[in-house]
Amino acid sequence: MAEQYSKAFPVSWDQLHRDAKALAWRLTAGAEPWRCVVAVTRGGLVPAAIVARELEVRMIDTICVSSYDHQDHGALQLLKGIEDAERGRNILIVDDLVDTGQTARIVRNLLPEAHFATVYAKPEGRPMVDTFITEVSQDTWIFFPWDTELRFVEPIAKQPSGTEPAAGAAG
């Protein structure tokens, strides 16, 4: 984990599903009908599918932005925009996380009138989104279920002294 992240927040498939469904629930309050859900790839794909299902939106598109390589921020690169977006009117953008807000800023510039929703938000990026479910501290790295796998972890007594238990190993 990069030095700027001192905390780990492992998210299970079940938790992500519950949180994405809670996001959909929050988006129904006084909402106009969405004509399209736009997932910010790759992290927004799974939450966008859940939100689109819950809101019964059949039109789904993607905006593809690259900003991470495993755990470190990289150079931002727009890989794919969307056509005929009408500045984002009645479009719901869904992403897994807003961190520093850099990716969100690119997407906002493409679709300034869209509603931007994320499952998780950090303080630096939070002003860039309209709706989110869970706030986490800026120094927390979120381990999403598509980036992790279950594996055996040695008991603490057998680990070299001074090492921390693996993320999610504490009960």
ZAVODO-203014 format. One record per residue (C-alpha): residue in three letters; x, y, z. Coordinates in nm, 4 decimals. Each point is the difference from the previous one (the first is absolute). Layout:
N
<r><rest>ala</rest><east>X</east><north>Y</north><up>Z</up></r>
...
# end
This chain:
171
<r><rest>met</rest><east>0.0000</east><north>0.0000</north><up>0.0000</up></r>
<r><rest>ala</rest><east>0.1373</east><north>0.3438</north><up>-0.0889</up></r>
<r><rest>glu</rest><east>0.1388</east><north>0.2032</north><up>0.2905</up></r>
<r><rest>gln</rest><east>-0.2823</east><north>0.2551</north><up>-0.0158</up></r>
<r><rest>tyr</rest><east>-0.2450</east><north>-0.2743</north><up>0.1002</up></r>
<r><rest>ser</rest><east>0.0344</east><north>-0.1041</north><up>0.3616</up></r>
<r><rest>lys</rest><east>-0.3347</east><north>-0.1793</north><up>0.0313</up></r>
<r><rest>ala</rest><east>-0.1584</east><north>-0.2873</north><up>-0.1895</up></r>
<r><rest>phe</rest><east>-0.3722</east><north>-0.0455</north><up>-0.0633</up></r>
<r><rest>pro</rest><east>-0.0744</east><north>-0.3409</north><up>-0.1556</up></r>
<r><rest>val</rest><east>-0.3434</east><north>-0.0158</north><up>-0.1661</up></r>
<r><rest>ser</rest><east>-0.1667</east><north>-0.3372</north><up>-0.0599</up></r>
<r><rest>trp</rest><east>-0.2302</east><north>-0.0789</north><up>-0.2914</up></r>
<r><rest>asp</rest><east>-0.2948</east><north>-0.0072</north><up>0.2424</up></r>
<r><rest>gln</rest><east>0.0867</east><north>0.3367</north><up>0.1485</up></r>
<r><rest>leu</rest><east>0.0499</east><north>0.1578</north><up>-0.3420</up></r>
<r><rest>his</rest><east>-0.3370</east><north>-0.1338</north><up>-0.1133</up></r>
<r><rest>arg</rest><east>-0.1743</east><north>0.1377</north><up>0.3110</up></r>
<r><rest>asp</rest><east>0.1726</east><north>0.3375</north><up>-0.0359</up></r>
<r><rest>ala</rest><east>-0.0803</east><north>0.0277</north><up>-0.3733</up></r>
<r><rest>lys</rest><east>-0.3612</east><north>-0.0904</north><up>0.0706</up></r>
<r><rest>ala</rest><east>-0.0070</east><north>0.2672</north><up>0.2742</up></r>
<r><rest>leu</rest><east>0.1331</east><north>0.2460</north><up>-0.2582</up></r>
<r><rest>ala</rest><east>-0.2855</east><north>-0.0931</north><up>-0.2355</up></r>
<r><rest>trp</rest><east>-0.2474</east><north>0.0457</north><up>0.2845</up></r>
<r><rest>arg</rest><east>0.1400</east><north>0.3465</north><up>0.0748</up></r>
<r><rest>leu</rest><east>-0.0222</east><north>0.0911</north><up>-0.3692</up></r>
<r><rest>thr</rest><east>-0.3750</east><north>-0.0678</north><up>-0.0091</up></r>
<r><rest>ala</rest><east>-0.0805</east><north>0.2847</north><up>0.2410</up></r>
<r><rest>gly</rest><east>-0.1532</east><north>0.2731</north><up>-0.2154</up></r>
<r><rest>ala</rest><east>0.1933</east><north>-0.1121</north><up>-0.3044</up></r>
<r><rest>glu</rest><east>-0.1031</east><north>0.0565</north><up>-0.3555</up></r>
<r><rest>pro</rest><east>0.0043</east><north>-0.3064</north><up>-0.2215</up></r>
<r><rest>trp</rest><east>0.3529</east><north>-0.0742</north><up>-0.1166</up></r>
<r><rest>arg</rest><east>0.0292</east><north>-0.0594</north><up>-0.3724</up></r>
<r><rest>cys</rest><east>0.3443</east><north>-0.1566</north><up>0.0330</up></r>
<r><rest>val</rest><east>0.2433</east><north>-0.1280</north><up>0.2607</up></r>
<r><rest>val</rest><east>0.3638</east><north>0.0670</north><up>-0.0842</up></r>
<r><rest>ala</rest><east>0.2596</east><north>-0.2134</north><up>0.1768</up></r>
<r><rest>val</rest><east>0.3466</east><north>0.1453</north><up>0.0536</up></r>
<r><rest>thr</rest><east>0.2250</east><north>-0.2926</north><up>-0.0840</up></r>
<r><rest>arg</rest><east>0.1201</east><north>-0.2168</north><up>0.1291</up></r>
<r><rest>gly</rest><east>-0.0980</east><north>0.0434</north><up>0.3637</up></r>
<r><rest>gly</rest><east>-0.3457</east><north>0.1354</north><up>-0.0756</up></r>
<r><rest>leu</rest><east>-0.1097</east><north>-0.2970</north><up>-0.2125</up></r>
<r><rest>val</rest><east>-0.1296</east><north>-0.2233</north><up>0.2794</up></r>
<r><rest>pro</rest><east>-0.1694</east><north>0.2751</north><up>0.2051</up></r>
<r><rest>ala</rest><east>-0.1542</east><north>0.1459</north><up>-0.3192</up></r>
<r><rest>ala</rest><east>-0.1472</east><north>-0.3389</north><up>-0.0930</up></r>
<r><rest>ile</rest><east>-0.1559</east><north>-0.0344</north><up>0.3451</up></r>
<r><rest>val</rest><east>-0.1333</east><north>0.3579</north><up>-0.0002</up></r>
<r><rest>ala</rest><east>-0.1376</east><north>-0.0348</north><up>-0.3551</up></r>
<r><rest>arg</rest><east>-0.1773</east><north>-0.3214</north><up>0.0951</up></r>
<r><rest>glu</rest><east>-0.1540</east><north>0.1530</north><up>0.3128</up></r>
<r><rest>leu</rest><east>-0.1129</east><north>0.3132</north><up>-0.1839</up></r>
<r><rest>glu</rest><east>-0.1150</east><north>-0.2026</north><up>-0.3041</up></r>
<r><rest>val</rest><east>0.2183</east><north>0.1945</north><up>-0.2408</up></r>
<r><rest>arg</rest><east>0.0795</east><north>-0.2044</north><up>-0.3096</up></r>
<r><rest>met</rest><east>0.2295</east><north>0.2454</north><up>-0.1804</up></r>
<r><rest>ile</rest><east>0.3539</east><north>-0.0363</north><up>0.1360</up></r>
<r><rest>asp</rest><east>0.3157</east><north>0.1555</north><up>-0.1389</up></r>
<r><rest>thr</rest><east>0.3579</east><north>0.0459</north><up>0.1171</up></r>
<r><rest>ile</rest><east>0.2509</east><north>0.2766</north><up>0.0321</up></r>
<r><rest>cys</rest><east>0.3461</east><north>-0.1494</north><up>0.0145</up></r>
<r><rest>val</rest><east>0.2599</east><north>0.1869</north><up>0.2024</up></r>
<r><rest>ser</rest><east>0.3295</east><north>-0.1434</north><up>0.1154</up></r>
<r><rest>ser</rest><east>0.1416</east><north>0.1443</north><up>0.3218</up></r>
<r><rest>tyr</rest><east>0.1398</east><north>-0.2827</north><up>0.2144</up></r>
<r><rest>asp</rest><east>0.2530</east><north>-0.2751</north><up>-0.0391</up></r>
<r><rest>his</rest><east>-0.0768</east><north>-0.2488</north><up>0.2753</up></r>
<r><rest>gln</rest><east>0.0408</east><north>0.2372</north><up>0.2972</up></r>
<r><rest>asp</rest><east>0.1619</east><north>0.3184</north><up>-0.1236</up></r>
<r><rest>his</rest><east>-0.1470</east><north>0.2972</north><up>-0.1806</up></r>
<r><rest>gly</rest><east>0.1235</east><north>0.0207</north><up>-0.3559</up></r>
<r><rest>ala</rest><east>-0.0431</east><north>0.2518</north><up>-0.2784</up></r>
<r><rest>leu</rest><east>-0.3654</east><north>0.0513</north><up>-0.0893</up></r>
<r><rest>gln</rest><east>-0.0976</east><north>-0.1118</north><up>-0.3438</up></r>
<r><rest>leu</rest><east>-0.3442</east><north>0.0142</north><up>-0.1643</up></r>
<r><rest>leu</rest><east>-0.0268</east><north>-0.3253</north><up>-0.1940</up></r>
<r><rest>lys</rest><east>-0.3661</east><north>0.0300</north><up>-0.1086</up></r>
<r><rest>gly</rest><east>-0.2663</east><north>0.2667</north><up>0.0326</up></r>
<r><rest>ile</rest><east>-0.3687</east><north>-0.0276</north><up>-0.0897</up></r>
<r><rest>glu</rest><east>-0.1887</east><north>0.1267</north><up>-0.3047</up></r>
<r><rest>asp</rest><east>-0.3108</east><north>0.2197</north><up>-0.0074</up></r>
<r><rest>ala</rest><east>-0.0041</east><north>0.0614</north><up>0.3732</up></r>
<r><rest>glu</rest><east>-0.1888</east><north>0.3325</north><up>-0.0117</up></r>
<r><rest>arg</rest><east>0.2386</east><north>0.1331</north><up>0.2661</up></r>
<r><rest>gly</rest><east>-0.1144</east><north>-0.2800</north><up>0.2314</up></r>
<r><rest>arg</rest><east>-0.3653</east><north>0.0936</north><up>0.0408</up></r>
<r><rest>asn</rest><east>-0.1872</east><north>-0.2894</north><up>0.1705</up></r>
<r><rest>ile</rest><east>0.3186</east><north>-0.2076</north><up>0.0075</up></r>
<r><rest>leu</rest><east>0.1175</east><north>-0.1753</north><up>0.3132</up></r>
<r><rest>ile</rest><east>0.3754</east><north>-0.0525</north><up>0.0289</up></r>
<r><rest>val</rest><east>0.1052</east><north>-0.2799</north><up>0.2368</up></r>
<r><rest>asp</rest><east>0.3473</east><north>-0.0746</north><up>0.1322</up></r>
<r><rest>asp</rest><east>0.1284</east><north>-0.2134</north><up>0.2848</up></r>
<r><rest>leu</rest><east>0.1986</east><north>0.2769</north><up>0.1684</up></r>
<r><rest>val</rest><east>0.0882</east><north>0.3655</north><up>-0.0179</up></r>
<r><rest>asp</rest><east>0.3500</east><north>0.0406</north><up>0.1437</up></r>
<r><rest>thr</rest><east>0.1774</east><north>0.3244</north><up>-0.0894</up></r>
<r><rest>gly</rest><east>-0.2703</east><north>0.1032</north><up>-0.2474</up></r>
<r><rest>gln</rest><east>0.2325</east><north>0.0035</north><up>-0.3020</up></r>
<r><rest>thr</rest><east>-0.1902</east><north>-0.2686</north><up>-0.1912</up></r>
<r><rest>ala</rest><east>-0.3321</east><north>0.1549</north><up>0.1012</up></r>
<r><rest>arg</rest><east>0.1170</east><north>0.3381</north><up>-0.1312</up></r>
<r><rest>ile</rest><east>0.0678</east><north>-0.1465</north><up>-0.3453</up></r>
<r><rest>val</rest><east>-0.3399</east><north>-0.1698</north><up>-0.0053</up></r>
<r><rest>arg</rest><east>-0.1760</east><north>0.3143</north><up>0.1281</up></r>
<r><rest>asn</rest><east>0.1579</east><north>0.2027</north><up>-0.2806</up></r>
<r><rest>leu</rest><east>-0.1435</east><north>-0.2464</north><up>-0.2536</up></r>
<r><rest>leu</rest><east>-0.3459</east><north>-0.0137</north><up>0.1623</up></r>
<r><rest>pro</rest><east>-0.0451</east><north>0.3171</north><up>0.2084</up></r>
<r><rest>glu</rest><east>-0.3758</east><north>-0.0464</north><up>0.0534</up></r>
<r><rest>ala</rest><east>0.0132</east><north>-0.3688</north><up>0.0954</up></r>
<r><rest>his</rest><east>-0.0609</east><north>-0.1279</north><up>0.3520</up></r>
<r><rest>phe</rest><east>0.3208</east><north>-0.1557</north><up>0.1346</up></r>
<r><rest>ala</rest><east>-0.0350</east><north>-0.2779</north><up>0.2593</up></r>
<r><rest>thr</rest><east>0.2643</east><north>-0.2137</north><up>0.1677</up></r>
<r><rest>val</rest><east>-0.0182</east><north>-0.2780</north><up>0.2530</up></r>
<r><rest>tyr</rest><east>0.2983</east><north>0.1293</north><up>0.1994</up></r>
<r><rest>ala</rest><east>0.1393</east><north>0.3517</north><up>0.0348</up></r>
<r><rest>lys</rest><east>0.3142</east><north>0.1500</north><up>0.1480</up></r>
<r><rest>pro</rest><east>0.0096</east><north>0.3600</north><up>0.1287</up></r>
<r><rest>glu</rest><east>0.2113</east><north>0.1424</north><up>-0.2861</up></r>
<r><rest>gly</rest><east>-0.2319</east><north>-0.1311</north><up>-0.2693</up></r>
<r><rest>arg</rest><east>-0.3340</east><north>0.0233</north><up>0.1795</up></r>
<r><rest>pro</rest><east>-0.0877</east><north>0.3482</north><up>-0.1392</up></r>
<r><rest>met</rest><east>0.0137</east><north>-0.1450</north><up>-0.3532</up></r>
<r><rest>val</rest><east>-0.2907</east><north>-0.2432</north><up>0.0541</up></r>
<r><rest>asp</rest><east>-0.3686</east><north>0.0601</north><up>0.0620</up></r>
<r><rest>thr</rest><east>-0.0785</east><north>-0.3209</north><up>0.1876</up></r>
<r><rest>phe</rest><east>0.2052</east><north>-0.2616</north><up>0.1859</up></r>
<r><rest>ile</rest><east>-0.0583</east><north>-0.2606</north><up>0.2704</up></r>
<r><rest>thr</rest><east>0.3121</east><north>-0.0404</north><up>0.2143</up></r>
<r><rest>glu</rest><east>0.2766</east><north>0.2467</north><up>0.0757</up></r>
<r><rest>val</rest><east>0.3464</east><north>-0.1324</north><up>0.0764</up></r>
<r><rest>ser</rest><east>0.3068</east><north>0.1944</north><up>0.1108</up></r>
<r><rest>gln</rest><east>0.2434</east><north>0.1271</north><up>-0.2613</up></r>
<r><rest>asp</rest><east>0.2775</east><north>-0.2258</north><up>0.1337</up></r>
<r><rest>thr</rest><east>-0.2033</east><north>-0.3189</north><up>-0.0510</up></r>
<r><rest>trp</rest><east>0.0550</east><north>-0.2393</north><up>-0.2894</up></r>
<r><rest>ile</rest><east>-0.3176</east><north>-0.1842</north><up>-0.0953</up></r>
<r><rest>phe</rest><east>0.0556</east><north>-0.3604</north><up>-0.1059</up></r>
<r><rest>phe</rest><east>-0.2851</east><north>-0.0784</north><up>-0.2383</up></r>
<r><rest>pro</rest><east>-0.1065</east><north>-0.3628</north><up>-0.0420</up></r>
<r><rest>trp</rest><east>0.1046</east><north>-0.0131</north><up>-0.3671</up></r>
<r><rest>asp</rest><east>0.3566</east><north>0.0873</north><up>0.1042</up></r>
<r><rest>thr</rest><east>0.0337</east><north>-0.2585</north><up>0.2767</up></r>
<r><rest>glu</rest><east>-0.0340</east><north>-0.3710</north><up>0.0532</up></r>
<r><rest>leu</rest><east>-0.0320</east><north>-0.2274</north><up>0.2981</up></r>
<r><rest>arg</rest><east>0.3173</east><north>-0.1678</north><up>0.1133</up></r>
<r><rest>phe</rest><east>0.1416</east><north>-0.1680</north><up>0.3074</up></r>
<r><rest>val</rest><east>0.1560</east><north>0.2373</north><up>0.2530</up></r>
<r><rest>glu</rest><east>0.2551</east><north>-0.1224</north><up>0.2529</up></r>
<r><rest>pro</rest><east>-0.1081</east><north>0.0355</north><up>0.3640</up></r>
<r><rest>ile</rest><east>0.1385</east><north>0.3167</north><up>0.1614</up></r>
<r><rest>ala</rest><east>0.2209</east><north>-0.2104</north><up>0.2281</up></r>
<r><rest>lys</rest><east>0.1771</east><north>-0.1435</north><up>-0.3066</up></r>
<r><rest>gln</rest><east>0.0520</east><north>0.3332</north><up>-0.1777</up></r>
<r><rest>pro</rest><east>0.3340</east><north>0.1775</north><up>0.0304</up></r>
<r><rest>ser</rest><east>-0.0026</east><north>0.2491</north><up>0.2841</up></r>
<r><rest>gly</rest><east>-0.0930</east><north>0.3539</north><up>-0.0978</up></r>
<r><rest>thr</rest><east>-0.2207</east><north>-0.0969</north><up>-0.2942</up></r>
<r><rest>glu</rest><east>-0.3642</east><north>0.0887</north><up>-0.0132</up></r>
<r><rest>pro</rest><east>-0.2670</east><north>-0.2609</north><up>-0.0692</up></r>
<r><rest>ala</rest><east>-0.1305</east><north>-0.0143</north><up>-0.3574</up></r>
<r><rest>ala</rest><east>-0.2930</east><north>0.2310</north><up>-0.0789</up></r>
<r><rest>gly</rest><east>-0.3240</east><north>-0.1598</north><up>0.1082</up></r>
<r><rest>ala</rest><east>0.1766</east><north>-0.2586</north><up>0.2191</up></r>
<r><rest>ala</rest><east>-0.1047</east><north>0.1673</north><up>0.3255</up></r>
<r><rest>gly</rest><east>-0.3322</east><north>-0.1163</north><up>0.1373</up></r>
# end
